[in-house]
């Protein structure tokens, strides 16, 4: 649907893994951030997103990491998000 394919990984306490689809779906589809640019994202699988060119991967990673940390997804530890173009 969108022009760019992004790979989304989370890092918690040095452990790296693909971001669960459920987390991506909650963040992207419900747009908890209030940032209109993130409306142009579509989760397509574990650790996978499609996005328009309006979406800045660095801003998306920071917003998603903050959101996941606030919701306790790191079990009390900060969640770092890394996004790479596929």
PyMOL Python script that loads the backbone (N, CA, C, O; Angstrom):
from pymol import cmd

cmd.read_pdbstr("""\
ATOM      1  N   UNK A   1       0.816  -1.188   0.000  1.00  0.00           N
ATOM      2  CA  UNK A   1       0.000   0.000   0.000  1.00  0.00           C
ATOM      3  C   UNK A   1       0.869   1.265   0.000  1.00  0.00           C
ATOM      4  O   UNK A   1       0.611   2.201  -0.757  1.00  0.00           O
ATOM      5  N   UNK A   2       1.905   1.287   0.858  1.00  0.00           N
ATOM      6  CA  UNK A   2       2.789   2.447   0.929  1.00  0.00           C
ATOM      7  C   UNK A   2       4.115   2.137   0.239  1.00  0.00           C
ATOM      8  O   UNK A   2       4.455   0.977   0.007  1.00  0.00           O
ATOM      9  N   UNK A   3       4.847   3.182  -0.078  1.00  0.00           N
ATOM     10  CA  UNK A   3       6.054   3.058  -0.888  1.00  0.00           C
ATOM     11  C   UNK A   3       7.255   2.465  -0.145  1.00  0.00           C
ATOM     12  O   UNK A   3       8.118   1.849  -0.769  1.00  0.00           O
ATOM     13  N   UNK A   4       7.320   2.643   1.175  1.00  0.00           N
ATOM     14  CA  UNK A   4       8.505   2.186   1.906  1.00  0.00           C
ATOM     15  C   UNK A   4       8.175   1.016   2.799  1.00  0.00           C
ATOM     16  O   UNK A   4       7.111   0.965   3.415  1.00  0.00           O
ATOM     17  N   UNK A   5       9.093   0.080   2.862  1.00  0.00           N
ATOM     18  CA  UNK A   5       8.969  -1.050   3.770  1.00  0.00           C
ATOM     19  C   UNK A   5      10.015  -0.859   4.862  1.00  0.00           C
ATOM     20  O   UNK A   5      11.194  -0.649   4.580  1.00  0.00           O
ATOM     21  N   UNK A   6       9.565  -0.937   6.110  1.00  0.00           N
ATOM     22  CA  UNK A   6      10.443  -0.708   7.246  1.00  0.00           C
ATOM     23  C   UNK A   6      10.506  -1.944   8.134  1.00  0.00           C
ATOM     24  O   UNK A   6       9.513  -2.649   8.312  1.00  0.00           O
ATOM     25  N   UNK A   7      11.680  -2.192   8.681  1.00  0.00           N
ATOM     26  CA  UNK A   7      11.888  -3.273   9.638  1.00  0.00           C
ATOM     27  C   UNK A   7      11.997  -2.632  11.019  1.00  0.00           C
ATOM     28  O   UNK A   7      12.817  -1.738  11.227  1.00  0.00           O
ATOM     29  N   UNK A   8      11.175  -3.085  11.960  1.00  0.00           N
ATOM     30  CA  UNK A   8      11.113  -2.486  13.296  1.00  0.00           C
ATOM     31  C   UNK A   8      11.586  -3.507  14.327  1.00  0.00           C
ATOM     32  O   UNK A   8      10.997  -4.578  14.474  1.00  0.00           O
ATOM     33  N   UNK A   9      12.657  -3.159  15.035  1.00  0.00           N
ATOM     34  CA  UNK A   9      13.187  -4.027  16.081  1.00  0.00           C
ATOM     35  C   UNK A   9      13.122  -3.303  17.414  1.00  0.00           C
ATOM     36  O   UNK A   9      13.288  -2.086  17.490  1.00  0.00           O
ATOM     37  N   UNK A  10      12.877  -4.083  18.469  1.00  0.00           N
ATOM     38  CA  UNK A  10      12.930  -3.512  19.809  1.00  0.00           C
ATOM     39  C   UNK A  10      14.140  -4.085  20.524  1.00  0.00           C
ATOM     40  O   UNK A  10      14.545  -5.223  20.287  1.00  0.00           O
ATOM     41  N   UNK A  11      14.713  -3.266  21.411  1.00  0.00           N
ATOM     42  CA  UNK A  11      15.845  -3.688  22.216  1.00  0.00           C
ATOM     43  C   UNK A  11      15.504  -3.374  23.662  1.00  0.00           C
ATOM     44  O   UNK A  11      15.274  -2.221  24.027  1.00  0.00           O
ATOM     45  N   UNK A  12      15.473  -4.430  24.484  1.00  0.00           N
ATOM     46  CA  UNK A  12      15.211  -4.283  25.915  1.00  0.00           C
ATOM     47  C   UNK A  12      16.318  -5.021  26.658  1.00  0.00           C
ATOM     48  O   UNK A  12      16.505  -6.224  26.471  1.00  0.00           O
ATOM     49  N   UNK A  13      17.046  -4.302  27.494  1.00  0.00           N
ATOM     50  CA  UNK A  13      18.142  -4.885  28.279  1.00  0.00           C
ATOM     51  C   UNK A  13      19.123  -5.647  27.388  1.00  0.00           C
ATOM     52  O   UNK A  13      19.596  -6.724  27.752  1.00  0.00           O
ATOM     53  N   UNK A  14      19.424  -5.079  26.220  1.00  0.00           N
ATOM     54  CA  UNK A  14      20.393  -5.676  25.313  1.00  0.00           C
ATOM     55  C   UNK A  14      19.851  -6.800  24.448  1.00  0.00           C
ATOM     56  O   UNK A  14      20.566  -7.307  23.583  1.00  0.00           O
ATOM     57  N   UNK A  15      18.606  -7.200  24.659  1.00  0.00           N
ATOM     58  CA  UNK A  15      17.990  -8.262  23.857  1.00  0.00           C
ATOM     59  C   UNK A  15      17.212  -7.646  22.703  1.00  0.00           C
ATOM     60  O   UNK A  15      16.329  -6.814  22.911  1.00  0.00           O
ATOM     61  N   UNK A  16      17.543  -8.059  21.496  1.00  0.00           N
ATOM     62  CA  UNK A  16      16.933  -7.514  20.276  1.00  0.00           C
ATOM     63  C   UNK A  16      15.965  -8.537  19.695  1.00  0.00           C
ATOM     64  O   UNK A  16      16.252  -9.734  19.655  1.00  0.00           O
ATOM     65  N   UNK A  17      14.795  -8.035  19.239  1.00  0.00           N
ATOM     66  CA  UNK A  17      13.835  -8.909  18.569  1.00  0.00           C
ATOM     67  C   UNK A  17      12.891  -8.064  17.720  1.00  0.00           C
ATOM     68  O   UNK A  17      12.790  -6.855  17.924  1.00  0.00           O
ATOM     69  N   UNK A  18      12.204  -8.690  16.775  1.00  0.00           N
ATOM     70  CA  UNK A  18      11.225  -7.936  15.987  1.00  0.00           C
ATOM     71  C   UNK A  18      10.113  -7.423  16.906  1.00  0.00           C
ATOM     72  O   UNK A  18       9.733  -8.090  17.868  1.00  0.00           O
ATOM     73  N   UNK A  19       9.608  -6.249  16.602  1.00  0.00           N
ATOM     74  CA  UNK A  19       8.504  -5.694  17.377  1.00  0.00           C
ATOM     75  C   UNK A  19       7.249  -6.528  17.110  1.00  0.00           C
ATOM     76  O   UNK A  19       6.902  -6.755  15.951  1.00  0.00           O
ATOM     77  N   UNK A  20       6.563  -6.989  18.162  1.00  0.00           N
ATOM     78  CA  UNK A  20       5.355  -7.787  17.950  1.00  0.00           C
ATOM     79  C   UNK A  20       4.305  -7.030  17.128  1.00  0.00           C
ATOM     80  O   UNK A  20       4.120  -5.823  17.281  1.00  0.00           O
ATOM     81  N   UNK A  21       3.637  -7.764  16.271  1.00  0.00           N
ATOM     82  CA  UNK A  21       2.611  -7.176  15.416  1.00  0.00           C
ATOM     83  C   UNK A  21       1.520  -6.488  16.243  1.00  0.00           C
ATOM     84  O   UNK A  21       1.044  -5.415  15.873  1.00  0.00           O
ATOM     85  N   UNK A  22       1.133  -7.093  17.339  1.00  0.00           N
ATOM     86  CA  UNK A  22       0.093  -6.514  18.202  1.00  0.00           C
ATOM     87  C   UNK A  22       0.489  -5.116  18.685  1.00  0.00           C
ATOM     88  O   UNK A  22      -0.348  -4.214  18.719  1.00  0.00           O
ATOM     89  N   UNK A  23       1.752  -4.934  19.055  1.00  0.00           N
ATOM     90  CA  UNK A  23       2.218  -3.629  19.529  1.00  0.00           C
ATOM     91  C   UNK A  23       2.221  -2.619  18.393  1.00  0.00           C
ATOM     92  O   UNK A  23       1.782  -1.482  18.567  1.00  0.00           O
ATOM     93  N   UNK A  24       2.720  -3.033  17.219  1.00  0.00           N
ATOM     94  CA  UNK A  24       2.727  -2.136  16.063  1.00  0.00           C
ATOM     95  C   UNK A  24       1.310  -1.726  15.690  1.00  0.00           C
ATOM     96  O   UNK A  24       1.041  -0.557  15.413  1.00  0.00           O
ATOM     97  N   UNK A  25       0.413  -2.695  15.687  1.00  0.00           N
ATOM     98  CA  UNK A  25      -0.973  -2.425  15.325  1.00  0.00           C
ATOM     99  C   UNK A  25      -1.605  -1.428  16.292  1.00  0.00           C
ATOM    100  O   UNK A  25      -2.262  -0.479  15.863  1.00  0.00           O
ATOM    101  N   UNK A  26      -1.412  -1.635  17.586  1.00  0.00           N
ATOM    102  CA  UNK A  26      -1.985  -0.722  18.582  1.00  0.00           C
ATOM    103  C   UNK A  26      -1.452   0.693  18.414  1.00  0.00           C
ATOM    104  O   UNK A  26      -2.210   1.661  18.466  1.00  0.00           O
ATOM    105  N   UNK A  27      -0.164   0.806  18.214  1.00  0.00           N
ATOM    106  CA  UNK A  27       0.448   2.130  18.081  1.00  0.00           C
ATOM    107  C   UNK A  27       0.033   2.819  16.785  1.00  0.00           C
ATOM    108  O   UNK A  27      -0.385   3.977  16.802  1.00  0.00           O
ATOM    109  N   UNK A  28       0.145   2.121  15.677  1.00  0.00           N
ATOM    110  CA  UNK A  28      -0.075   2.744  14.374  1.00  0.00           C
ATOM    111  C   UNK A  28      -1.550   2.950  14.040  1.00  0.00           C
ATOM    112  O   UNK A  28      -1.929   4.000  13.522  1.00  0.00           O
ATOM    113  N   UNK A  29      -2.360   1.979  14.325  1.00  0.00           N
ATOM    114  CA  UNK A  29      -3.750   2.058  13.904  1.00  0.00           C
ATOM    115  C   UNK A  29      -4.585   2.951  14.827  1.00  0.00           C
ATOM    116  O   UNK A  29      -5.580   3.531  14.391  1.00  0.00           O
ATOM    117  N   UNK A  30      -4.200   3.060  16.057  1.00  0.00           N
ATOM    118  CA  UNK A  30      -4.963   3.888  16.989  1.00  0.00           C
ATOM    119  C   UNK A  30      -4.369   5.277  17.144  1.00  0.00           C
ATOM    120  O   UNK A  30      -5.005   6.174  17.699  1.00  0.00           O
ATOM    121  N   UNK A  31      -3.147   5.455  16.651  1.00  0.00           N
ATOM    122  CA  UNK A  31      -2.485   6.753  16.659  1.00  0.00           C
ATOM    123  C   UNK A  31      -2.545   7.449  18.015  1.00  0.00           C
ATOM    124  O   UNK A  31      -3.100   8.541  18.140  1.00  0.00           O
ATOM    125  N   UNK A  32      -1.966   6.802  19.030  1.00  0.00           N
ATOM    126  CA  UNK A  32      -1.936   7.359  20.379  1.00  0.00           C
ATOM    127  C   UNK A  32      -1.052   8.592  20.497  1.00  0.00           C
ATOM    128  O   UNK A  32      -1.135   9.318  21.488  1.00  0.00           O
ATOM    129  N   UNK A  33      -0.218   8.835  19.513  1.00  0.00           N
ATOM    130  CA  UNK A  33       0.750   9.927  19.614  1.00  0.00           C
ATOM    131  C   UNK A  33       0.162  11.290  19.298  1.00  0.00           C
ATOM    132  O   UNK A  33       0.691  12.310  19.740  1.00  0.00           O
ATOM    133  N   UNK A  34      -0.917  11.321  18.544  1.00  0.00           N
ATOM    134  CA  UNK A  34      -1.472  12.600  18.108  1.00  0.00           C
ATOM    135  C   UNK A  34      -0.708  13.190  16.936  1.00  0.00           C
ATOM    136  O   UNK A  34      -0.984  14.316  16.521  1.00  0.00           O
ATOM    137  N   UNK A  35       0.248  12.446  16.397  1.00  0.00           N
ATOM    138  CA  UNK A  35       1.058  12.906  15.270  1.00  0.00           C
ATOM    139  C   UNK A  35       0.444  12.397  13.966  1.00  0.00           C
ATOM    140  O   UNK A  35       0.407  11.190  13.726  1.00  0.00           O
ATOM    141  N   UNK A  36      -0.028  13.300  13.136  1.00  0.00           N
ATOM    142  CA  UNK A  36      -0.706  12.922  11.889  1.00  0.00           C
ATOM    143  C   UNK A  36       0.192  12.116  10.954  1.00  0.00           C
ATOM    144  O   UNK A  36      -0.303  11.271  10.208  1.00  0.00           O
ATOM    145  N   UNK A  37       1.504  12.359  10.980  1.00  0.00           N
ATOM    146  CA  UNK A  37       2.396  11.642  10.062  1.00  0.00           C
ATOM    147  C   UNK A  37       2.364  10.133  10.297  1.00  0.00           C
ATOM    148  O   UNK A  37       2.602   9.364   9.366  1.00  0.00           O
ATOM    149  N   UNK A  38       2.077   9.702  11.509  1.00  0.00           N
ATOM    150  CA  UNK A  38       2.069   8.277  11.808  1.00  0.00           C
ATOM    151  C   UNK A  38       0.796   7.587  11.319  1.00  0.00           C
ATOM    152  O   UNK A  38       0.693   6.361  11.371  1.00  0.00           O
ATOM    153  N   UNK A  39      -0.171   8.369  10.844  1.00  0.00           N
ATOM    154  CA  UNK A  39      -1.359   7.782  10.224  1.00  0.00           C
ATOM    155  C   UNK A  39      -0.993   7.058   8.935  1.00  0.00           C
ATOM    156  O   UNK A  39      -1.731   6.181   8.485  1.00  0.00           O
ATOM    157  N   UNK A  40       0.128   7.412   8.346  1.00  0.00           N
ATOM    158  CA  UNK A  40       0.569   6.829   7.077  1.00  0.00           C
ATOM    159  C   UNK A  40       1.443   5.601   7.286  1.00  0.00           C
ATOM    160  O   UNK A  40       2.453   5.423   6.605  1.00  0.00           O
ATOM    161  N   UNK A  41       1.048   4.754   8.234  1.00  0.00           N
ATOM    162  CA  UNK A  41       1.774   3.517   8.498  1.00  0.00           C
ATOM    163  C   UNK A  41       0.800   2.350   8.466  1.00  0.00           C
ATOM    164  O   UNK A  41      -0.381   2.494   8.784  1.00  0.00           O
ATOM    165  N   UNK A  42       1.314   1.200   8.079  1.00  0.00           N
ATOM    166  CA  UNK A  42       0.494  -0.001   8.024  1.00  0.00           C
ATOM    167  C   UNK A  42       1.337  -1.196   8.481  1.00  0.00           C
ATOM    168  O   UNK A  42       2.242  -1.619   7.762  1.00  0.00           O
ATOM    169  N   UNK A  43       1.053  -1.743   9.669  1.00  0.00           N
ATOM    170  CA  UNK A  43       1.763  -2.946  10.109  1.00  0.00           C
ATOM    171  C   UNK A  43       1.416  -4.113   9.182  1.00  0.00           C
ATOM    172  O   UNK A  43       0.251  -4.320   8.843  1.00  0.00           O
ATOM    173  N   UNK A  44       2.437  -4.871   8.777  1.00  0.00           N
ATOM    174  CA  UNK A  44       2.199  -5.982   7.858  1.00  0.00           C
ATOM    175  C   UNK A  44       2.669  -7.323   8.411  1.00  0.00           C
ATOM    176  O   UNK A  44       2.447  -8.359   7.785  1.00  0.00           O
ATOM    177  N   UNK A  45       3.313  -7.317   9.571  1.00  0.00           N
ATOM    178  CA  UNK A  45       3.793  -8.559  10.175  1.00  0.00           C
ATOM    179  C   UNK A  45       4.668  -8.258  11.369  1.00  0.00           C
ATOM    180  O   UNK A  45       4.878  -7.094  11.710  1.00  0.00           O
ATOM    181  N   UNK A  46       5.183  -9.298  12.010  1.00  0.00           N
ATOM    182  CA  UNK A  46       6.083  -9.117  13.143  1.00  0.00           C
ATOM    183  C   UNK A  46       7.279  -8.286  12.696  1.00  0.00           C
ATOM    184  O   UNK A  46       8.040  -8.706  11.823  1.00  0.00           O
ATOM    185  N   UNK A  47       7.445  -7.111  13.292  1.00  0.00           N
ATOM    186  CA  UNK A  47       8.582  -6.258  12.974  1.00  0.00           C
ATOM    187  C   UNK A  47       8.550  -5.618  11.603  1.00  0.00           C
ATOM    188  O   UNK A  47       9.576  -5.127  11.133  1.00  0.00           O
ATOM    189  N   UNK A  48       7.397  -5.611  10.949  1.00  0.00           N
ATOM    190  CA  UNK A  48       7.319  -5.064   9.596  1.00  0.00           C
ATOM    191  C   UNK A  48       6.229  -4.007   9.481  1.00  0.00           C
ATOM    192  O   UNK A  48       5.109  -4.181   9.963  1.00  0.00           O
ATOM    193  N   UNK A  49       6.591  -2.902   8.826  1.00  0.00           N
ATOM    194  CA  UNK A  49       5.669  -1.799   8.574  1.00  0.00           C
ATOM    195  C   UNK A  49       5.837  -1.328   7.147  1.00  0.00           C
ATOM    196  O   UNK A  49       6.930  -1.392   6.583  1.00  0.00           O
ATOM    197  N   UNK A  50       4.765  -0.862   6.575  1.00  0.00           N
ATOM    198  CA  UNK A  50       4.855  -0.093   5.341  1.00  0.00           C
ATOM    199  C   UNK A  50       4.498   1.328   5.716  1.00  0.00           C
ATOM    200  O   UNK A  50       3.644   1.554   6.574  1.00  0.00           O
ATOM    201  N   UNK A  51       5.149   2.291   5.075  1.00  0.00           N
ATOM    202  CA  UNK A  51       4.934   3.692   5.441  1.00  0.00           C
ATOM    203  C   UNK A  51       5.098   4.597   4.225  1.00  0.00           C
ATOM    204  O   UNK A  51       5.773   4.257   3.254  1.00  0.00           O
ATOM    205  N   UNK A  52       4.465   5.748   4.310  1.00  0.00           N
ATOM    206  CA  UNK A  52       4.629   6.743   3.258  1.00  0.00           C
ATOM    207  C   UNK A  52       5.945   7.488   3.494  1.00  0.00           C
ATOM    208  O   UNK A  52       6.590   7.320   4.529  1.00  0.00           O
ATOM    209  N   UNK A  53       6.324   8.298   2.534  1.00  0.00           N
ATOM    210  CA  UNK A  53       7.544   9.095   2.679  1.00  0.00           C
ATOM    211  C   UNK A  53       7.364  10.244   3.660  1.00  0.00           C
ATOM    212  O   UNK A  53       8.344  10.894   4.023  1.00  0.00           O
ATOM    213  N   UNK A  54       6.135  10.514   4.100  1.00  0.00           N
ATOM    214  CA  UNK A  54       5.897  11.531   5.139  1.00  0.00           C
ATOM    215  C   UNK A  54       6.424  11.097   6.491  1.00  0.00           C
ATOM    216  O   UNK A  54       6.715  11.935   7.345  1.00  0.00           O
ATOM    217  N   UNK A  55       6.549   9.795   6.691  1.00  0.00           N
ATOM    218  CA  UNK A  55       6.958   9.249   7.985  1.00  0.00           C
ATOM    219  C   UNK A  55       8.478   9.300   8.108  1.00  0.00           C
ATOM    220  O   UNK A  55       9.198   8.733   7.286  1.00  0.00           O
ATOM    221  N   UNK A  56       8.954   9.986   9.141  1.00  0.00           N
ATOM    222  CA  UNK A  56      10.386  10.041   9.446  1.00  0.00           C
ATOM    223  C   UNK A  56      10.704   8.851  10.357  1.00  0.00           C
ATOM    224  O   UNK A  56      10.232   8.812  11.494  1.00  0.00           O
ATOM    225  N   UNK A  57      11.499   7.876   9.880  1.00  0.00           N
ATOM    226  CA  UNK A  57      11.781   6.690  10.694  1.00  0.00           C
ATOM    227  C   UNK A  57      12.377   7.001  12.066  1.00  0.00           C
ATOM    228  O   UNK A  57      12.063   6.310  13.036  1.00  0.00           O
ATOM    229  N   UNK A  58      13.216   8.009  12.171  1.00  0.00           N
ATOM    230  CA  UNK A  58      13.814   8.356  13.463  1.00  0.00           C
ATOM    231  C   UNK A  58      12.756   8.869  14.440  1.00  0.00           C
ATOM    232  O   UNK A  58      12.767   8.500  15.615  1.00  0.00           O
ATOM    233  N   UNK A  59      11.848   9.713  13.962  1.00  0.00           N
ATOM    234  CA  UNK A  59      10.762  10.214  14.826  1.00  0.00           C
ATOM    235  C   UNK A  59       9.812   9.085  15.213  1.00  0.00           C
ATOM    236  O   UNK A  59       9.338   9.025  16.347  1.00  0.00           O
ATOM    237  N   UNK A  60       9.539   8.193  14.269  1.00  0.00           N
ATOM    238  CA  UNK A  60       8.678   7.059  14.543  1.00  0.00           C
ATOM    239  C   UNK A  60       9.308   6.153  15.598  1.00  0.00           C
ATOM    240  O   UNK A  60       8.622   5.710  16.520  1.00  0.00           O
ATOM    241  N   UNK A  61      10.594   5.874  15.474  1.00  0.00           N
ATOM    242  CA  UNK A  61      11.298   5.023  16.444  1.00  0.00           C
ATOM    243  C   UNK A  61      11.256   5.639  17.839  1.00  0.00           C
ATOM    244  O   UNK A  61      10.995   4.939  18.818  1.00  0.00           O
ATOM    245  N   UNK A  62      11.508   6.930  17.935  1.00  0.00           N
ATOM    246  CA  UNK A  62      11.497   7.600  19.241  1.00  0.00           C
ATOM    247  C   UNK A  62      10.101   7.583  19.856  1.00  0.00           C
ATOM    248  O   UNK A  62       9.949   7.303  21.045  1.00  0.00           O
ATOM    249  N   UNK A  63       9.092   7.879  19.061  1.00  0.00           N
ATOM    250  CA  UNK A  63       7.714   7.907  19.571  1.00  0.00           C
ATOM    251  C   UNK A  63       7.251   6.515  19.983  1.00  0.00           C
ATOM    252  O   UNK A  63       6.623   6.358  21.029  1.00  0.00           O
ATOM    253  N   UNK A  64       7.554   5.504  19.172  1.00  0.00           N
ATOM    254  CA  UNK A  64       7.155   4.144  19.484  1.00  0.00           C
ATOM    255  C   UNK A  64       7.881   3.642  20.731  1.00  0.00           C
ATOM    256  O   UNK A  64       7.263   3.014  21.591  1.00  0.00           O
ATOM    257  N   UNK A  65       9.174   3.908  20.841  1.00  0.00           N
ATOM    258  CA  UNK A  65       9.938   3.496  22.017  1.00  0.00           C
ATOM    259  C   UNK A  65       9.398   4.115  23.290  1.00  0.00           C
ATOM    260  O   UNK A  65       9.262   3.435  24.308  1.00  0.00           O
ATOM    261  N   UNK A  66       9.089   5.398  23.239  1.00  0.00           N
ATOM    262  CA  UNK A  66       8.523   6.087  24.399  1.00  0.00           C
ATOM    263  C   UNK A  66       7.167   5.502  24.774  1.00  0.00           C
ATOM    264  O   UNK A  66       6.889   5.266  25.950  1.00  0.00           O
ATOM    265  N   UNK A  67       6.331   5.271  23.778  1.00  0.00           N
ATOM    266  CA  UNK A  67       4.987   4.730  24.003  1.00  0.00           C
ATOM    267  C   UNK A  67       5.055   3.333  24.615  1.00  0.00           C
ATOM    268  O   UNK A  67       4.320   3.029  25.555  1.00  0.00           O
ATOM    269  N   UNK A  68       5.944   2.477  24.081  1.00  0.00           N
ATOM    270  CA  UNK A  68       6.089   1.124  24.614  1.00  0.00           C
ATOM    271  C   UNK A  68       6.631   1.130  26.035  1.00  0.00           C
ATOM    272  O   UNK A  68       6.190   0.343  26.872  1.00  0.00           O
ATOM    273  N   UNK A  69       7.585   2.015  26.312  1.00  0.00           N
ATOM    274  CA  UNK A  69       8.147   2.126  27.655  1.00  0.00           C
ATOM    275  C   UNK A  69       7.080   2.568  28.647  1.00  0.00           C
ATOM    276  O   UNK A  69       6.978   2.007  29.739  1.00  0.00           O
ATOM    277  N   UNK A  70       6.289   3.565  28.278  1.00  0.00           N
ATOM    278  CA  UNK A  70       5.225   4.065  29.162  1.00  0.00           C
ATOM    279  C   UNK A  70       4.197   2.994  29.472  1.00  0.00           C
ATOM    280  O   UNK A  70       3.597   3.018  30.547  1.00  0.00           O
ATOM    281  N   UNK A  71       3.980   2.067  28.574  1.00  0.00           N
ATOM    282  CA  UNK A  71       2.996   1.011  28.773  1.00  0.00           C
ATOM    283  C   UNK A  71       3.584  -0.242  29.406  1.00  0.00           C
ATOM    284  O   UNK A  71       2.912  -1.268  29.503  1.00  0.00           O
ATOM    285  N   UNK A  72       4.831  -0.160  29.831  1.00  0.00           N
ATOM    286  CA  UNK A  72       5.452  -1.265  30.556  1.00  0.00           C
ATOM    287  C   UNK A  72       5.849  -2.458  29.712  1.00  0.00           C
ATOM    288  O   UNK A  72       6.025  -3.555  30.243  1.00  0.00           O
ATOM    289  N   UNK A  73       5.996  -2.273  28.410  1.00  0.00           N
ATOM    290  CA  UNK A  73       6.336  -3.386  27.530  1.00  0.00           C
ATOM    291  C   UNK A  73       7.765  -3.878  27.724  1.00  0.00           C
ATOM    292  O   UNK A  73       8.125  -4.955  27.248  1.00  0.00           O
ATOM    293  N   UNK A  74       8.573  -3.096  28.418  1.00  0.00           N
ATOM    294  CA  UNK A  74       9.940  -3.514  28.700  1.00  0.00           C
ATOM    295  C   UNK A  74      10.095  -4.104  30.089  1.00  0.00           C
ATOM    296  O   UNK A  74      11.213  -4.282  30.572  1.00  0.00           O
ATOM    297  N   UNK A  75       8.958  -4.413  30.743  1.00  0.00           N
ATOM    298  CA  UNK A  75       8.980  -4.964  32.107  1.00  0.00           C
ATOM    299  C   UNK A  75       9.813  -4.108  33.055  1.00  0.00           C
ATOM    300  O   UNK A  75      10.679  -4.609  33.771  1.00  0.00           O
ATOM    301  N   UNK A  76       9.536  -2.816  33.044  1.00  0.00           N
ATOM    302  CA  UNK A  76      10.232  -1.887  33.932  1.00  0.00           C
ATOM    303  C   UNK A  76      11.509  -1.307  33.357  1.00  0.00           C
ATOM    304  O   UNK A  76      12.141  -0.463  33.993  1.00  0.00           O
ATOM    305  N   UNK A  77      11.897  -1.732  32.191  1.00  0.00           N
ATOM    306  CA  UNK A  77      13.106  -1.210  31.540  1.00  0.00           C
ATOM    307  C   UNK A  77      12.699  -0.414  30.308  1.00  0.00           C
ATOM    308  O   UNK A  77      11.637  -0.654  29.733  1.00  0.00           O
ATOM    309  N   UNK A  78      13.532   0.525  29.903  1.00  0.00           N
ATOM    310  CA  UNK A  78      13.206   1.296  28.695  1.00  0.00           C
ATOM    311  C   UNK A  78      13.235   0.412  27.450  1.00  0.00           C
ATOM    312  O   UNK A  78      14.040  -0.513  27.338  1.00  0.00           O
ATOM    313  N   UNK A  79      12.342   0.722  26.529  1.00  0.00           N
ATOM    314  CA  UNK A  79      12.287   0.006  25.252  1.00  0.00           C
ATOM    315  C   UNK A  79      12.894   0.917  24.188  1.00  0.00           C
ATOM    316  O   UNK A  79      12.410   2.024  23.951  1.00  0.00           O
ATOM    317  N   UNK A  80      13.942   0.442  23.562  1.00  0.00           N
ATOM    318  CA  UNK A  80      14.578   1.170  22.479  1.00  0.00           C
ATOM    319  C   UNK A  80      14.068   0.569  21.171  1.00  0.00           C
ATOM    320  O   UNK A  80      13.974  -0.652  21.041  1.00  0.00           O
ATOM    321  N   UNK A  81      13.745   1.416  20.214  1.00  0.00           N
ATOM    322  CA  UNK A  81      13.244   0.941  18.924  1.00  0.00           C
ATOM    323  C   UNK A  81      14.224   1.362  17.839  1.00  0.00           C
ATOM    324  O   UNK A  81      14.670   2.508  17.795  1.00  0.00           O
ATOM    325  N   UNK A  82      14.546   0.425  16.975  1.00  0.00           N
ATOM    326  CA  UNK A  82      15.397   0.695  15.824  1.00  0.00           C
ATOM    327  C   UNK A  82      14.605   0.380  14.571  1.00  0.00           C
ATOM    328  O   UNK A  82      13.993  -0.683  14.469  1.00  0.00           O
ATOM    329  N   UNK A  83      14.614   1.299  13.615  1.00  0.00           N
ATOM    330  CA  UNK A  83      13.877   1.114  12.369  1.00  0.00           C
ATOM    331  C   UNK A  83      14.860   1.199  11.203  1.00  0.00           C
ATOM    332  O   UNK A  83      15.655   2.134  11.101  1.00  0.00           O
ATOM    333  N   UNK A  84      14.782   0.205  10.336  1.00  0.00           N
ATOM    334  CA  UNK A  84      15.659   0.129   9.169  1.00  0.00           C
ATOM    335  C   UNK A  84      14.804  -0.014   7.928  1.00  0.00           C
ATOM    336  O   UNK A  84      13.723  -0.600   7.976  1.00  0.00           O
ATOM    337  N   UNK A  85      15.285   0.520   6.814  1.00  0.00           N
ATOM    338  CA  UNK A  85      14.576   0.309   5.557  1.00  0.00           C
ATOM    339  C   UNK A  85      14.882  -1.102   5.082  1.00  0.00           C
ATOM    340  O   UNK A  85      16.003  -1.593   5.216  1.00  0.00           O
ATOM    341  N   UNK A  86      13.883  -1.730   4.535  1.00  0.00           N
ATOM    342  CA  UNK A  86      14.005  -3.125   4.110  1.00  0.00           C
ATOM    343  C   UNK A  86      14.413  -3.220   2.659  1.00  0.00           C
ATOM    344  O   UNK A  86      14.564  -4.322   2.131  1.00  0.00           O
TER     345      UNK A  86
END
""", "prot")
cmd.dss("prot")
cmd.show_as("cartoon", "prot")
cmd.util.cbc("prot")
cmd.orient("prot")
